[in-house]
Amino acid sequence: MNLNLSETRLSTTELLNSKPVVNRLYAPDTSSVTPNTDAGPYLPGVMTQKGIVTDTRPRAYGSFGIPFTSTRVQDGDQSASGVTLANLLSTSFPYRTIGKLTFSAGYCSASLIRRSVLVTAAHCIQGFGSGNSTYSDYQFVPGHYGAIGATAKQNAPYGIWNWTAFVRPASWANGTDTGSGAARNNDLAVIALAKNTDNQFIGDITGYLGYGWNNCSFVSSPKTGNLQTAAVSTFGYPYLLDSGAIMQRTDGPTYTTVVGGAWQLWQGSDLTSGSSGGPWIVNFKSRDPVREGDAVAGIASKLAVIGVTSWGTSDPNAAKDNYSSQFRQNAQYPNANYGGYGAGNIASLLNTLCNKRASGGGTYASQGYCD
């Protein structure tokens, strides 16, 4: 590290008490500002450690046209720091509420939205229209990190959790769900996880996420072309990225749409097979900052799962987009309140699961699974 020793060194107190510099020019009126539609005449570029790269646009938004950024959920450079610390990020909250869901047919992704309840995709429970024929042997591994050389502790940092009950939409099971092909109103399901051998709930160890419905945090504005848009982070274990061994994250604008009559969320993404059931999260964050002076939070944003990966391209070299059934009221789940769990499909499934009879007497709700 190079230090200019001829200058007085800043003390810790001075550093902590230093004041921000403010641009003294007045802020123009932005009430009529709209985005550009013209990219401009100049070629974009970026300076990297290896030099200038001018072909940046495919890296920014793929061949699909909606901007997104994908990355490993990994702390630092694995080759430099080794696997000892490489899973530090995936074992921090809220990442550790997300994990790999294995079962008789293979694996999907899932996330914890109640004290001991997962949400995933209905197609991870059974094939569409397959009635009472479902997969079996569900196990959830939160914060899984399985890169080459990873330890057993990194593979399952919080253990492996067995399922005890699940609920999927009846319209998925009987093949009547609104939509066409893979695009359906209700490709989601909830799974209750049994306690571990120490009689602990998984959520008491990892924490758990909130969930939202009816497109919470989406906004329509002239500044975004009057499209229903939200900033969404999606997660999962796609097999074509790191062989499904490392959690992946995609960030980008997400839109509401209708495909084949089904209410869908739509995002640019390169998370392919294996990310099914992984959460779509608005307001993804770990901790809120302490606001100083005149800064106020207004209506504080809430981290919430608003969908799970349902379908998209299976070819990583084709147009890169993913879709999710919207957590919302729809033809199959029209009510605004299901047992105090909220509105629409996600709330109805939770209400049904939490009122199931649990081993030992009472319901899953009365035993604390659904707190």
C-alpha positions as CSV (number, residue, x, y, z in Angstrom):
1,M,0.0,0.0,0.0
2,N,1.4,3.4,-1.0
3,L,1.1,6.2,1.6
4,N,2.0,9.8,1.1
5,L,3.8,10.3,4.4
6,S,4.4,14.0,3.8
7,E,0.7,14.6,4.4
8,T,-0.9,14.6,7.8
9,R,-2.6,11.3,8.4
10,L,-6.4,11.5,9.0
11,S,-7.3,10.3,12.5
12,T,-10.2,7.9,13.1
13,T,-12.2,10.6,14.8
14,E,-11.7,13.0,11.9
15,L,-12.7,10.3,9.4
16,L,-15.9,9.5,11.3
17,N,-16.8,13.2,11.8
18,S,-16.2,14.3,8.2
19,K,-19.1,15.9,6.5
20,P,-20.5,15.2,3.0
21,V,-20.0,17.6,0.2
22,V,-23.2,18.7,-1.6
23,N,-23.6,19.9,-5.1
24,R,-24.6,23.6,-4.6
25,L,-26.2,24.0,-8.0
26,Y,-30.0,24.0,-7.9
27,A,-31.9,20.8,-8.9
28,P,-33.9,21.3,-12.2
29,D,-37.6,20.5,-12.4
30,T,-37.9,16.7,-13.2
31,S,-41.7,16.4,-13.2
32,S,-41.7,16.1,-17.0
33,V,-38.5,14.0,-17.4
34,T,-38.9,10.9,-19.6
35,P,-36.4,8.3,-20.6
36,N,-34.5,8.5,-23.9
37,T,-35.6,6.2,-26.8
38,D,-32.5,6.8,-28.8
39,A,-29.2,5.1,-27.7
40,G,-27.2,7.9,-29.2
41,P,-24.5,7.9,-31.9
42,Y,-21.5,6.7,-29.9
43,L,-20.3,3.2,-29.2
44,P,-20.5,2.1,-25.6
45,G,-17.4,0.7,-23.8
46,V,-16.0,-0.3,-20.5
47,M,-12.5,-0.4,-19.0
48,T,-11.7,-3.8,-17.4
49,Q,-8.5,-5.1,-15.7
50,K,-7.7,-6.6,-19.1
51,G,-8.3,-3.4,-21.1
52,I,-11.1,-1.8,-23.1
53,V,-14.1,-3.8,-24.1
54,T,-16.5,-2.2,-26.6
55,D,-18.9,-5.1,-27.2
56,T,-20.8,-4.5,-23.9
57,R,-24.4,-4.6,-24.8
58,P,-24.9,-8.4,-25.0
59,R,-23.3,-8.6,-21.6
60,A,-25.7,-6.1,-20.2
61,Y,-29.0,-7.6,-21.5
62,G,-28.4,-10.7,-23.5
63,S,-30.2,-11.2,-26.8
64,F,-33.6,-10.6,-25.2
65,G,-33.5,-6.9,-24.6
66,I,-34.4,-6.5,-20.9
67,P,-31.4,-5.5,-18.8
68,F,-30.3,-7.9,-16.1
69,T,-27.2,-8.8,-14.2
70,S,-26.4,-12.4,-13.0
71,T,-23.8,-13.4,-10.5
72,R,-22.8,-16.1,-8.1
73,V,-23.8,-15.7,-4.5
74,Q,-20.2,-16.2,-3.4
75,D,-17.9,-14.3,-1.2
76,G,-14.8,-13.1,-3.2
77,D,-12.8,-15.1,-5.6
78,Q,-12.9,-18.8,-4.9
79,S,-9.5,-19.4,-6.5
80,A,-7.9,-16.6,-4.4
81,S,-9.6,-17.1,-1.0
82,G,-10.3,-20.8,-1.2
83,V,-13.5,-22.4,-0.2
84,T,-13.1,-21.7,3.4
85,L,-14.8,-18.3,3.1
86,A,-16.4,-18.7,-0.3
87,N,-19.8,-19.5,1.1
88,L,-19.8,-16.7,3.6
89,L,-22.4,-14.7,1.6
90,S,-24.8,-17.6,1.0
91,T,-24.8,-18.3,4.8
92,S,-25.7,-14.7,5.7
93,F,-29.3,-13.5,6.0
94,P,-31.4,-13.3,3.8
95,Y,-29.5,-15.5,1.4
96,R,-29.5,-18.5,3.8
97,T,-33.3,-18.7,3.6
98,I,-32.9,-19.9,0.0
99,G,-31.7,-23.3,-0.9
100,K,-31.8,-26.4,-3.0
101,L,-34.9,-28.7,-2.8
102,T,-34.1,-32.3,-3.7
103,F,-36.7,-35.0,-4.4
104,S,-37.4,-38.2,-6.3
105,A,-37.3,-36.6,-9.7
106,G,-34.2,-34.4,-9.2
107,Y,-34.0,-30.9,-7.7
108,C,-35.5,-27.4,-7.8
109,S,-34.9,-24.3,-5.8
110,A,-37.1,-23.0,-2.9
111,S,-37.2,-20.4,-0.1
112,L,-38.5,-20.1,3.4
113,I,-41.5,-17.8,3.8
114,R,-42.8,-18.9,7.2
115,R,-41.1,-20.3,10.3
116,S,-41.1,-23.8,8.8
117,V,-42.8,-23.4,5.4
118,L,-41.2,-23.3,2.0
119,V,-42.6,-21.9,-1.3
120,T,-41.5,-23.5,-4.6
121,A,-43.1,-24.2,-8.0
122,A,-46.0,-26.6,-8.3
123,H,-44.2,-28.4,-11.2
124,C,-41.6,-29.3,-8.5
125,I,-44.4,-31.2,-6.7
126,Q,-45.9,-33.0,-9.7
127,G,-46.4,-32.8,-13.4
128,F,-49.3,-30.7,-14.6
129,G,-52.6,-32.6,-14.6
130,S,-51.1,-35.7,-13.0
131,G,-53.8,-36.0,-10.3
132,N,-52.7,-37.8,-7.1
133,S,-49.3,-38.8,-8.7
134,T,-46.7,-36.6,-7.0
135,Y,-42.9,-36.8,-6.5
136,S,-41.6,-37.8,-3.1
137,D,-38.8,-37.6,-0.6
138,Y,-38.5,-33.8,-0.4
139,Q,-35.5,-32.5,1.4
140,F,-34.4,-28.8,1.7
141,V,-30.8,-27.7,2.0
142,P,-30.7,-24.0,2.9
143,G,-27.6,-22.0,1.9
144,H,-26.2,-24.9,-0.1
145,Y,-22.7,-24.4,-1.5
146,G,-21.3,-27.3,-3.4
147,A,-18.4,-26.1,-5.5
148,I,-15.5,-28.5,-6.1
149,G,-13.5,-28.8,-2.9
150,A,-16.3,-27.6,-0.7
151,T,-16.6,-29.2,2.7
152,A,-19.6,-31.2,4.0
153,K,-20.4,-28.3,6.3
154,Q,-20.5,-25.9,3.3
155,N,-22.7,-28.4,1.3
156,A,-25.3,-28.3,4.1
157,P,-24.3,-25.4,6.5
158,Y,-27.7,-25.7,8.3
159,G,-28.3,-29.3,7.8
160,I,-30.8,-31.2,5.6
161,W,-34.5,-30.7,6.4
162,N,-37.2,-33.3,5.6
163,W,-40.7,-32.4,4.4
164,T,-43.8,-33.3,6.4
165,A,-46.7,-31.9,4.3
166,F,-47.3,-29.9,1.1
167,V,-50.2,-28.2,-0.7
168,R,-50.3,-27.5,-4.4
169,P,-53.2,-25.9,-6.3
170,A,-56.0,-28.3,-7.2
171,S,-56.2,-26.8,-10.6
172,W,-52.6,-27.7,-11.2
173,A,-53.2,-31.3,-10.1
174,N,-56.3,-31.8,-12.3
175,G,-54.9,-29.9,-15.3
176,T,-57.5,-27.1,-15.4
177,D,-55.4,-24.2,-14.3
178,T,-55.8,-21.1,-16.4
179,G,-53.2,-20.6,-19.1
180,S,-51.4,-22.2,-22.0
181,G,-48.4,-24.6,-22.0
182,A,-46.0,-23.7,-19.3
183,A,-47.6,-20.3,-18.6
184,R,-50.2,-20.9,-15.8
185,N,-51.9,-18.8,-13.1
186,N,-50.8,-21.0,-10.3
187,D,-47.4,-22.7,-10.7
188,L,-46.6,-22.5,-7.0
189,A,-46.8,-24.8,-3.9
190,V,-46.0,-24.7,-0.2
191,I,-44.2,-27.3,1.8
192,A,-44.0,-27.7,5.6
193,L,-40.6,-28.9,6.9
194,A,-40.3,-31.1,10.0
195,K,-38.3,-30.1,13.0
196,N,-34.8,-31.3,13.3
197,T,-33.5,-33.9,15.8
198,D,-33.0,-31.1,18.4
199,N,-36.7,-30.2,18.0
200,Q,-35.9,-26.9,16.3
201,F,-37.8,-25.1,13.5
202,I,-35.6,-24.2,10.5
203,G,-36.7,-20.6,10.6
204,D,-35.4,-20.2,14.2
205,I,-31.9,-21.0,12.7
206,T,-31.9,-19.3,9.3
207,G,-34.7,-16.7,9.7
208,Y,-37.3,-16.5,6.9
209,L,-38.7,-14.1,4.3
210,G,-41.9,-12.2,3.9
211,Y,-44.2,-12.7,0.9
212,G,-46.4,-10.3,-1.0
213,W,-49.4,-10.5,-3.4
214,N,-51.2,-8.5,-6.1
215,N,-47.9,-7.2,-7.4
216,C,-46.8,-5.3,-4.4
217,S,-43.9,-2.8,-5.1
218,F,-44.8,-2.5,-8.8
219,V,-45.4,1.0,-10.1
220,S,-46.6,2.5,-13.3
221,S,-45.1,5.9,-14.3
222,P,-44.7,8.0,-17.4
223,K,-41.0,8.0,-16.5
224,T,-41.0,4.2,-17.3
225,G,-43.3,4.3,-20.2
226,N,-46.4,3.6,-18.0
227,L,-45.4,0.0,-17.7
228,Q,-46.0,-1.9,-14.5
229,T,-42.4,-2.3,-13.3
230,A,-40.5,-3.3,-10.2
231,A,-36.9,-3.9,-9.3
232,V,-36.7,-7.6,-8.6
233,S,-34.0,-10.0,-7.5
234,T,-34.3,-13.7,-8.4
235,F,-32.4,-16.6,-7.0
236,G,-31.8,-20.3,-7.6
237,Y,-29.5,-23.1,-8.5
238,P,-29.6,-23.3,-12.4
239,Y,-27.7,-26.4,-13.6
240,L,-26.2,-24.6,-16.6
241,L,-24.4,-22.2,-14.2
242,D,-21.7,-23.8,-12.0
243,S,-23.5,-27.2,-12.5
244,G,-26.2,-26.1,-10.0
245,A,-23.6,-26.2,-7.2
246,I,-23.6,-22.5,-6.3
247,M,-26.6,-20.2,-5.7
248,Q,-27.1,-17.6,-8.4
249,R,-28.7,-14.2,-8.3
250,T,-30.2,-12.1,-11.1
251,D,-31.2,-8.4,-10.7
252,G,-33.2,-6.3,-13.2
253,P,-36.5,-4.7,-14.0
254,T,-39.5,-7.0,-14.0
255,Y,-42.8,-6.5,-15.7
256,T,-46.4,-7.8,-15.2
257,T,-47.9,-9.4,-18.3
258,V,-50.4,-12.0,-19.5
259,V,-49.3,-15.1,-21.5
260,G,-51.9,-17.5,-22.8
261,G,-54.5,-16.0,-20.5
262,A,-52.3,-16.5,-17.4
263,W,-51.1,-13.7,-15.1
264,Q,-47.3,-13.7,-15.2
265,L,-44.2,-11.8,-14.0
266,W,-41.5,-11.3,-16.7
267,Q,-37.8,-10.7,-16.3
268,G,-34.7,-10.9,-18.4
269,S,-32.6,-13.7,-16.9
270,D,-30.2,-16.6,-17.7
271,L,-31.2,-18.8,-14.8
272,T,-32.3,-22.0,-16.5
273,S,-33.5,-25.5,-15.3
274,G,-32.8,-26.0,-11.6
275,S,-33.8,-22.5,-10.7
276,S,-37.4,-23.5,-10.9
277,G,-39.2,-22.6,-7.6
278,G,-36.5,-20.1,-6.7
279,P,-37.9,-16.8,-5.2
280,W,-38.5,-13.5,-7.0
281,I,-37.9,-10.9,-4.3
282,V,-38.8,-7.2,-4.2
283,N,-36.8,-4.9,-1.9
284,F,-34.1,-7.4,-1.4
285,K,-31.8,-6.2,1.4
286,S,-30.2,-7.3,4.6
287,R,-30.5,-4.3,6.9
288,D,-32.1,-0.8,6.7
289,P,-29.7,2.1,7.2
290,V,-29.9,4.6,10.1
291,R,-31.3,7.8,8.6
292,E,-29.7,11.1,9.6
293,G,-30.8,14.7,9.6
294,D,-33.9,15.3,7.4
295,A,-33.8,11.9,5.7
296,V,-37.0,10.0,6.3
297,A,-38.0,6.6,5.1
298,G,-41.6,7.5,4.0
299,I,-43.4,4.2,3.5
300,A,-40.7,1.7,4.4
301,S,-40.0,-0.9,1.7
302,K,-40.6,-4.5,2.7
303,L,-38.6,-7.5,1.5
304,A,-41.1,-9.9,0.0
305,V,-41.3,-13.0,-2.2
306,I,-43.8,-12.2,-5.0
307,G,-43.3,-15.2,-7.3
308,V,-41.2,-18.2,-8.0
309,T,-39.4,-19.2,-11.2
310,S,-41.9,-21.2,-13.4
311,W,-40.6,-21.3,-16.9
312,G,-38.4,-19.7,-19.5
313,T,-35.8,-20.6,-22.2
314,S,-33.9,-23.8,-21.6
315,D,-31.3,-22.7,-24.1
316,P,-28.7,-20.4,-22.5
317,N,-27.8,-19.1,-26.0
318,A,-31.4,-18.2,-26.9
319,A,-33.4,-15.2,-25.8
320,K,-32.9,-14.8,-22.1
321,D,-36.2,-14.4,-20.2
322,N,-37.9,-16.1,-17.3
323,Y,-41.5,-16.1,-16.1
324,S,-43.4,-16.6,-12.8
325,S,-47.0,-17.0,-11.9
326,Q,-48.0,-13.9,-10.1
327,F,-48.8,-14.2,-6.4
328,R,-52.3,-12.7,-6.7
329,Q,-56.0,-13.0,-6.7
330,N,-57.2,-14.7,-9.9
331,A,-59.9,-16.9,-11.3
332,Q,-58.9,-19.9,-9.1
333,Y,-58.2,-17.8,-5.9
334,P,-60.5,-14.7,-6.0
335,N,-60.6,-13.9,-2.3
336,A,-58.9,-10.9,-0.7
337,N,-58.3,-12.8,2.6
338,Y,-57.7,-16.4,3.3
339,G,-57.6,-17.1,7.0
340,G,-55.4,-14.1,7.8
341,Y,-52.6,-15.1,5.4
342,G,-53.4,-12.5,2.8
343,A,-55.0,-12.5,-0.7
344,G,-55.0,-14.8,-3.7
345,N,-53.2,-18.0,-4.5
346,I,-50.2,-17.8,-2.1
347,A,-52.5,-17.0,0.9
348,S,-55.0,-19.8,0.1
349,L,-52.2,-22.4,-0.2
350,L,-50.7,-21.3,3.2
351,N,-54.1,-21.3,4.8
352,T,-54.8,-24.8,3.7
353,L,-51.4,-26.1,4.7
354,C,-51.4,-24.4,8.1
355,N,-54.8,-25.8,9.0
356,K,-53.8,-29.3,8.2
357,R,-53.6,-31.7,11.1
358,A,-50.0,-32.1,12.3
359,S,-48.3,-35.0,14.0
360,G,-48.7,-34.8,17.8
361,G,-52.1,-33.1,17.6
362,G,-53.3,-29.7,16.5
363,T,-52.6,-28.0,13.3
364,Y,-49.3,-26.8,11.7
365,A,-50.4,-23.3,12.6
366,S,-51.1,-24.1,16.3
367,Q,-47.8,-25.9,16.6
368,G,-45.9,-22.9,15.3
369,Y,-44.9,-24.0,11.8
370,C,-46.6,-21.0,10.2
371,D,-45.5,-18.2,12.5
